Amino acid sequence: MDPLYYFMLAAVLASFGISFAVRNAFAQIAEGKISLTKIQSKLMIYVALVETLPIILLVLGFMNIDDAQLNPVILIAVVGGSVLFNFVMNFVRYRDAQLQVEDNPVLKQQLSTTFLLSLGLVNAIPVIAIVAAFL
């Protein structure tokens, strides 16, 4: 298998899995029943679990990077589409949660913090995959 497929699969799995966890965290914050530290702890544990397979796929891709024949534009298009789709879905869920807690500034700040945190988490492996396409 072409190693760029490993990178593509790793990026798509990571962005969808982490985005799912982030959207669940937004829902829990909007409910306001659980403390932010517990929500973020669960989020980080879920992110660590989700990232195990993509990291293995990245290692496999780097081990075979010399055999790459796939056009990198295909990888960039698929990974970029995945990241864009997940960003839009996370942003929509973030805005919905913001509207639910409109009268509570503490929860609004917690949602904003989690959203900014999610940007780095969701995009980390896709960025590595895109950079690997040019090696």
Secondary structure, 3 states (H helix, E strand, C coil): CCHHHHHHHHHHHHHHHHHHHHHHHHHHHHHCCCCHHHHHHHHHHHHHHHHHHHHHHHHHHHHCHHHCCCCHHHHHHHHHHHHHHHHHHHHHHHHHHHHHCCCCHHHHHHHHHHHHHHHHHHHHHHHHHHHHCCC
